[in-house]
Each structure stands twice: as C-alpha cells, then as structure tokens.
Amino acid sequence: MKRTPLNEAHRALGAKMVEFAGWDMPVQYSGTLPEHLNVRNMAGLFDVSHMGEIEVRGVDALKLVQLVTCNDASKLADGQIHYSGLMTPQGTFVDDLLVHRFHSEYFFLCVNASNIEKDFDWINTHAQGMDVEVKNTSDKYFQIALQGPRSVEILQPLVDIDLSTIKYYWFREGKLNGVPVLVTRTGYTGEDGFEIYGIPDEAVNIWNKLIEVGKPLGLLPTGLAARNTLRLEAKMMLYGHDIDDTTSVLEADLGWILKLAKGDFLGRDVLVNQKQTGLSRKIVGFEVLDRAPVRDGYPVIIDGQQFSQVTSGSPAPFLKKNIGLAYLPIDKAHLGFEFAIEVRGREIAARVVETPFYKRSK
C-alpha cells in the first residue's frame, strides 16, 4: 500500500488506519461523530495527500483542458478554480476534478486518488498533436485540508497571505511557517476552509504546526469517515459511487458544470441530445422515513421492483437523520416522491428531499 508523507504522524496520533484506493489512510482518530460535528462547529484537519495532481503546460494548455472537460476553463481568471468533469465521448465521467488556472498556458488539475493513472493517460492521449506537456506530478505534493468555521483564525497567523483576499474557489501562492505553499479556498465538507499543497518533505512540519496553533481553537485531526459524511450532507459527489463512466453529467444533476456554448468537447453531442430528448433517470437526495440507516449499495425498490441502488447512504450526524443519494426514473425524481430501500431483507420508506441536505450560513 502507498503511504502519504503523514503516515507516521497519523499513527502517532492514534489514528485507525485503513486501505483506501490503494493507500494506507486514517479513517478516524477520536471517532467519526465527534470529528464530523467538530468540523461543522470548529475546524478539522485532513490529510488528503492521496489525491492526484496533473499539470498541463504549453501554448495549447487551454485548448486541451477545454477538449477533455465539460466546464468552460476560458472563463477562469488567473488564480481561479472551478469544479468540472473529465469526459468520455459518451458524456459520462472519466473522473471529476478541480481545475486551477495559473495562466492560459498552465493549468493545475486535482483528481481522485483512485483515478490518477487513468486520468493522466486519458488527458495525455488527447494531447497528441498539441503544443502541450502533461505531467503527473502527484508525488511532488502533499495536500492538507483545513475545514470549518475557525479555519481562517487558525491559518492566518501562519501564512504571509491576507486570507481575506482569497475568495471561494480562488488560490494564492505564499509561505506557511516560512515554507512555500499553494493555498486554495476549496474543500469537500460544505464548510469554509482551505486546501494546502506543498512539497512532501515539509508535510509533517506543517501538519504539526497547524495542530499546535489550531488545538486551542478546537481543531481536531479528522479522518476519511467524517470526510465522507460531511461531503454527503453537502451533496458533493463521490466518484465510483454517485458518478462514474456510466453516469452522464445531466443524470448526475450537475448541469451547472456543463457549458455547451463553449464549443466542442468530449461527449458534447451526446449531452446535447440528452437535453433535447430528455433523461430516463436522475440522481436525487432522499431522507429515510425510518430509524434504520441505509448504506451504499442497498437496493432501491419502486413498485415492488429494484430500479437501482443507493449510491451513498449514511446517518447525517449534524442533521440527525438518515440520508442518501440514488438514481430514480425521471418521472419519479421529484420532491416528495416516496419509494422503498431494502435493508437486510426489510423494505423501509424513503422520500425525495431538496439538496444539498446541509448548506452553511454565510
């Protein structure tokens, strides 16, 4: 199994370690429930160094990013980020990713850990004939996420950047405790916060410094289990569960990242056709009308027949109810529709509700 530069630091903190996407990662330290609630109320620190980084540089960098993704990277300003989909010709997802624009000839892509090599090969294949260089630089970075309402208080004393100048989905380069880093105002929890990239040799020092400064302000190291429940409350997609290469952008209710007007890109024709002819299914958020939690993979039953399965399901610690995501037939994918989920041989009721389940106050 691969290890991040922070592996020993996690063990020193007593983390429970598990295999995730080929990595030895902390799933929890003090417990999923307290870690989840602490991120909503105070702040949490996550090691997300398993995520991948792919850099696209050259005269045709924008042209390549525009070809392989569905959002419009030409609208990004230098220092801005957007969420996008890495597309197949079928309008489905090779992956979902964050696109950071340094300038028109340099884009920095953050991709899912389980898809790094696949994404790199896919992008590189479509770069043939272009004046561009694509590099998988995942081994050159650590990535730490600081998330929660006290994130600014914790991070500001340590950086030479005025954090108030970094708007949501923007980034700045600077120094953290004297070390060069990239600080982005992004995250996967639904809270305000930052993701910090730097060279692996400095990861432990920066992790420990953030804990030292953040602990009096309520900061807790937080594992992957809480990261998953936090992102589900915020209805952020999980690749391999909610989206994959069989689900289209429109079926995944991600039409807001689909910019058909930008011109041709992989899968555009299929997605245009889907908009014109309509969908047969769509993902929805639901809450369970029962005390039993539902889990990923549980069968979704409509009129006595299995239609799909729960793509993500869990108790929602902050909301204090059981929630999930699932694909439903398009004529059933509306607020208030009730259906059943099979839980250990018993059918329990669920109802389509508005999403995101949780939205922070601003």
C-alpha positions as CSV (number, residue, x, y, z in Angstrom):
1,M,0.0,0.0,0.0
2,K,1.1,3.5,-0.7
3,R,1.7,5.9,2.2
4,T,1.4,9.6,2.4
5,P,4.2,11.7,4.0
6,L,2.0,12.0,7.1
7,N,1.6,8.3,7.7
8,E,3.7,8.2,10.8
9,A,2.1,11.3,12.1
10,H,-1.3,9.7,11.9
11,R,-0.1,6.6,13.8
12,A,1.5,8.8,16.5
13,L,-2.0,10.4,17.0
14,G,-3.6,7.0,17.4
15,A,-5.5,7.0,14.1
16,K,-7.3,3.9,13.0
17,M,-5.7,3.2,9.6
18,V,-7.5,1.5,6.6
19,E,-6.8,0.8,3.0
20,F,-8.4,3.4,0.7
21,A,-7.8,3.4,-3.1
22,G,-4.5,1.6,-2.6
23,W,-3.4,4.0,0.2
24,D,-2.9,3.4,4.0
25,M,-5.1,6.2,5.3
26,P,-6.6,7.4,8.6
27,V,-10.3,6.6,8.8
28,Q,-10.8,8.2,12.2
29,Y,-8.9,9.4,15.3
30,S,-11.4,10.3,18.1
31,G,-14.5,8.9,16.3
32,T,-16.5,9.8,13.2
33,L,-19.3,11.5,15.1
34,P,-17.2,13.9,17.1
35,E,-14.9,14.6,14.2
36,H,-17.9,15.4,11.9
37,L,-19.5,17.7,14.4
38,N,-16.2,19.4,15.2
39,V,-15.8,20.4,11.5
40,R,-19.3,21.9,11.4
41,N,-18.7,23.8,14.7
42,M,-14.9,24.4,14.9
43,A,-12.4,23.0,12.5
44,G,-10.9,19.8,11.2
45,L,-7.6,18.9,9.6
46,F,-7.5,16.2,6.9
47,D,-4.6,14.5,5.1
48,V,-5.7,14.3,1.5
49,S,-2.2,13.7,0.1
50,H,-3.5,10.7,-1.7
51,M,-5.3,12.9,-4.2
52,G,-3.6,13.3,-7.6
53,E,-2.1,16.4,-9.3
54,I,-1.8,16.6,-13.1
55,E,-0.2,19.7,-14.6
56,V,-0.9,20.9,-18.2
57,R,1.5,23.4,-19.6
58,G,2.1,24.9,-23.0
59,V,0.6,27.1,-25.8
60,D,-2.3,24.6,-26.2
61,A,-2.9,24.0,-22.5
62,L,-6.3,25.8,-22.5
63,K,-7.3,24.0,-25.8
64,L,-6.6,20.6,-24.2
65,V,-8.4,21.4,-20.9
66,Q,-11.4,22.6,-22.9
67,L,-11.4,19.5,-25.0
68,V,-11.4,16.9,-22.2
69,T,-13.6,18.7,-19.6
70,C,-17.2,20.0,-19.7
71,N,-16.9,23.3,-17.8
72,D,-15.6,26.4,-19.6
73,A,-12.0,26.9,-18.5
74,S,-11.7,30.0,-20.7
75,K,-13.9,31.8,-18.2
76,L,-11.4,31.3,-15.4
77,A,-9.2,34.2,-14.4
78,D,-5.6,33.6,-13.3
79,G,-5.8,32.3,-9.7
80,Q,-9.3,31.0,-10.1
81,I,-10.6,27.4,-9.7
82,H,-13.7,25.5,-10.9
83,Y,-15.2,22.1,-10.5
84,S,-15.5,20.1,-13.7
85,G,-15.9,16.7,-15.2
86,L,-13.2,14.8,-17.2
87,M,-15.4,13.5,-20.0
88,T,-15.8,10.3,-22.1
89,P,-17.2,10.6,-25.6
90,Q,-20.5,9.3,-24.1
91,G,-20.9,12.4,-21.9
92,T,-20.0,10.3,-18.8
93,F,-17.3,10.8,-16.2
94,V,-13.7,9.6,-16.5
95,D,-13.4,11.5,-13.3
96,D,-14.5,14.7,-11.6
97,L,-11.8,17.2,-10.8
98,L,-10.8,20.7,-9.8
99,V,-9.2,22.9,-12.5
100,H,-6.8,25.6,-11.2
101,R,-5.7,28.3,-13.7
102,F,-2.3,29.8,-13.1
103,H,-2.4,31.4,-16.6
104,S,-3.6,30.4,-20.1
105,E,-0.6,28.1,-20.6
106,Y,-0.6,26.5,-17.2
107,F,-3.5,24.5,-15.6
108,F,-3.2,22.5,-12.4
109,L,-5.7,19.7,-12.1
110,C,-6.6,17.9,-8.8
111,V,-8.0,14.5,-9.4
112,N,-9.3,11.5,-7.4
113,A,-6.7,9.2,-5.9
114,S,-8.2,6.0,-7.5
115,N,-8.1,7.6,-10.9
116,I,-4.7,9.2,-11.2
117,E,-3.1,7.0,-13.8
118,K,-6.3,6.6,-15.8
119,D,-6.8,10.4,-15.9
120,F,-3.2,11.0,-16.8
121,D,-3.3,8.5,-19.7
122,W,-6.7,9.9,-20.9
123,I,-5.6,13.5,-20.9
124,N,-2.2,12.6,-22.5
125,T,-3.9,10.6,-25.2
126,H,-6.0,13.6,-26.2
127,A,-2.9,15.9,-26.2
128,Q,-1.5,14.2,-29.2
129,G,-0.7,16.8,-31.9
130,M,-1.0,19.7,-29.5
131,D,1.8,22.0,-28.3
132,V,1.4,21.0,-24.7
133,E,3.1,19.0,-21.9
134,V,1.0,16.8,-19.5
135,K,2.8,15.7,-16.3
136,N,1.6,13.5,-13.4
137,T,3.1,15.4,-10.5
138,S,1.2,13.7,-7.7
139,D,4.4,12.5,-6.0
140,K,5.7,16.1,-5.8
141,Y,2.9,17.4,-3.5
142,F,1.3,16.8,-0.1
143,Q,-2.2,18.1,0.3
144,I,-3.7,19.0,3.7
145,A,-7.3,20.3,4.0
146,L,-8.2,22.7,6.9
147,Q,-12.0,22.9,7.1
148,G,-14.5,24.5,9.4
149,P,-15.7,28.0,10.6
150,R,-12.5,28.6,12.5
151,S,-10.2,27.9,9.6
152,V,-9.2,31.5,9.0
153,E,-8.3,32.1,12.6
154,I,-6.1,29.0,12.6
155,L,-4.3,29.6,9.3
156,Q,-4.0,33.4,9.1
157,P,-1.2,33.7,11.7
158,L,0.9,31.1,9.9
159,V,0.8,32.5,6.3
160,D,2.2,35.6,4.6
161,I,-1.1,35.8,2.6
162,D,-4.0,38.0,3.6
163,L,-6.6,35.2,3.6
164,S,-9.5,37.7,3.2
165,T,-8.2,38.3,-0.4
166,I,-8.8,34.7,-1.3
167,K,-12.4,34.3,-2.4
168,Y,-14.2,30.9,-2.5
169,Y,-12.7,28.8,-5.4
170,W,-9.6,31.1,-5.8
171,F,-6.0,30.4,-4.7
172,R,-2.8,32.2,-3.9
173,E,0.9,31.2,-3.6
174,G,2.7,32.1,-0.4
175,K,4.5,30.8,2.6
176,L,3.2,28.8,5.6
177,N,5.6,28.9,8.5
178,G,8.2,30.0,6.1
179,V,7.6,27.2,3.6
180,P,6.4,27.8,0.0
181,V,2.8,26.5,-0.4
182,L,-0.3,26.9,-2.6
183,V,-3.4,27.9,-0.6
184,T,-6.8,27.3,-2.2
185,R,-10.1,28.2,-0.7
186,T,-11.8,24.9,-1.5
187,G,-12.9,21.8,0.3
188,Y,-15.1,18.7,0.4
189,T,-17.1,19.3,3.5
190,G,-19.6,22.1,2.8
191,E,-17.7,24.4,5.2
192,D,-15.4,27.3,4.6
193,G,-11.8,26.3,4.6
194,F,-8.6,25.8,2.7
195,E,-6.6,23.1,0.9
196,I,-2.8,23.5,1.2
197,Y,-0.3,22.0,-1.3
198,G,3.4,21.8,-0.7
199,I,6.5,19.6,-1.1
200,P,6.3,16.3,0.8
201,D,9.4,16.9,2.9
202,E,7.6,19.7,4.6
203,A,4.3,17.9,5.2
204,V,4.9,16.8,8.8
205,N,6.2,20.2,10.0
206,I,3.2,21.9,8.5
207,W,0.7,19.4,9.8
208,N,2.2,19.6,13.3
209,K,2.3,23.4,13.2
210,L,-1.4,23.6,12.2
211,I,-2.3,21.3,15.1
212,E,-0.2,23.3,17.5
213,V,-1.9,26.6,16.6
214,G,-5.3,25.1,15.9
215,K,-5.7,22.9,19.0
216,P,-6.6,25.8,21.4
217,L,-9.2,26.9,18.8
218,G,-10.8,23.5,18.7
219,L,-9.0,21.9,15.7
220,L,-9.1,18.1,15.6
221,P,-7.3,15.8,13.1
222,T,-10.2,14.3,11.1
223,G,-10.4,11.0,9.2
224,L,-11.9,9.8,5.9
225,A,-15.1,8.5,7.6
226,A,-16.1,12.0,8.7
227,R,-14.9,13.4,5.3
228,N,-17.5,11.1,3.7
229,T,-20.4,12.0,5.9
230,L,-19.6,15.7,5.6
231,R,-19.4,15.7,1.9
232,L,-22.7,13.7,1.7
233,E,-24.5,16.3,3.8
234,A,-23.3,18.9,1.4
235,K,-24.2,16.7,-1.6
236,M,-20.8,16.6,-3.1
237,M,-20.3,13.7,-5.5
238,L,-18.1,10.7,-4.8
239,Y,-16.6,9.1,-7.8
240,G,-17.2,5.4,-8.1
241,H,-20.4,5.7,-6.1
242,D,-22.5,8.7,-7.2
243,I,-20.8,9.2,-10.6
244,D,-18.7,7.1,-12.9
245,D,-18.2,6.3,-16.6
246,T,-21.8,5.1,-16.8
247,T,-23.5,8.3,-15.5
248,S,-23.8,11.4,-17.6
249,V,-23.4,15.0,-16.3
250,L,-27.1,15.6,-16.6
251,E,-28.1,12.4,-14.9
252,A,-25.9,13.3,-12.0
253,D,-27.7,16.6,-11.6
254,L,-24.5,18.5,-12.4
255,G,-25.9,20.6,-15.3
256,W,-24.3,23.7,-13.7
257,I,-20.8,22.5,-14.8
258,L,-22.0,21.7,-18.3
259,K,-21.1,24.6,-20.7
260,L,-22.4,23.6,-24.1
261,A,-21.9,27.1,-25.5
262,K,-18.1,26.9,-25.2
263,G,-17.8,24.7,-28.3
264,D,-16.8,21.2,-28.9
265,F,-15.6,18.8,-26.2
266,L,-15.7,15.1,-25.5
267,G,-19.3,13.9,-25.1
268,R,-20.9,17.2,-26.1
269,D,-23.0,15.7,-28.8
270,V,-24.4,13.1,-26.5
271,L,-25.2,15.6,-23.8
272,V,-26.9,18.0,-26.4
273,N,-29.0,15.0,-27.4
274,Q,-29.9,14.2,-23.8
275,K,-31.1,17.8,-23.3
276,Q,-33.2,17.6,-26.4
277,T,-34.7,14.2,-25.9
278,G,-34.8,14.1,-22.1
279,L,-33.3,11.8,-19.5
280,S,-34.6,8.4,-18.4
281,R,-33.1,8.7,-14.8
282,K,-31.6,11.3,-12.5
283,I,-29.9,11.3,-9.1
284,V,-31.9,12.6,-6.1
285,G,-31.3,13.1,-2.5
286,F,-33.5,11.3,0.0
287,E,-34.2,11.0,3.7
288,V,-35.2,7.7,5.3
289,L,-38.6,7.6,7.0
290,D,-37.3,5.1,9.5
291,R,-34.7,4.9,12.2
292,A,-32.6,2.4,10.2
293,P,-29.6,3.9,8.3
294,V,-29.1,2.9,4.7
295,R,-25.7,2.2,3.2
296,D,-24.1,2.3,-0.2
297,G,-25.4,-0.5,-2.5
298,Y,-28.7,-1.1,-0.8
299,P,-31.4,-1.9,-3.4
300,V,-33.8,0.9,-4.4
301,I,-37.3,-0.6,-4.8
302,I,-40.1,1.1,-6.8
303,D,-43.5,-0.6,-7.3
304,G,-42.0,-3.9,-6.0
305,Q,-39.1,-3.9,-8.4
306,Q,-35.5,-3.0,-7.9
307,F,-34.7,0.0,-10.1
308,S,-31.2,1.0,-8.8
309,Q,-29.2,1.1,-5.6
310,V,-28.2,3.6,-3.0
311,T,-25.1,5.3,-4.3
312,S,-24.3,7.0,-1.0
313,G,-26.1,6.4,2.2
314,S,-25.3,7.2,5.9
315,P,-26.6,8.7,9.1
316,A,-26.1,12.5,8.8
317,P,-24.5,13.4,12.2
318,F,-25.2,17.2,12.0
319,L,-28.7,16.8,10.6
320,K,-29.6,13.9,12.9
321,K,-31.4,11.9,10.3
322,N,-30.6,9.2,7.7
323,I,-29.9,10.4,4.2
324,G,-28.6,9.2,0.9
325,L,-28.4,9.6,-2.9
326,A,-29.8,7.3,-5.6
327,Y,-30.8,7.3,-9.2
328,L,-34.6,7.3,-9.8
329,P,-36.7,7.1,-13.0
330,I,-37.0,10.7,-14.3
331,D,-40.8,10.8,-13.7
332,K,-40.2,9.8,-10.1
333,A,-37.3,12.1,-9.5
334,H,-39.2,15.0,-7.9
335,L,-39.5,16.3,-4.4
336,G,-41.8,14.3,-2.1
337,F,-41.8,11.1,-4.1
338,E,-41.7,8.1,-1.8
339,F,-40.0,4.8,-2.5
340,A,-38.5,1.9,-0.6
341,I,-35.0,0.7,0.2
342,E,-34.3,-2.8,1.1
343,V,-32.3,-3.1,4.4
344,R,-31.4,-6.6,5.4
345,G,-34.5,-8.1,3.8
346,R,-36.9,-5.5,5.0
347,E,-38.3,-2.6,2.9
348,I,-38.1,0.8,4.6
349,A,-39.6,4.0,3.2
350,A,-37.6,7.0,1.9
351,R,-38.7,10.3,0.4
352,V,-37.0,12.6,-2.1
353,V,-36.0,15.9,-0.5
354,E,-34.3,19.1,-1.5
355,T,-30.5,19.1,-1.7
356,P,-27.9,19.9,-0.6
357,F,-29.0,18.4,2.7
358,Y,-26.8,20.9,4.5
359,K,-25.8,24.4,3.5
360,R,-23.7,26.5,5.8
361,S,-24.7,30.0,6.8
362,K,-22.6,32.8,5.2
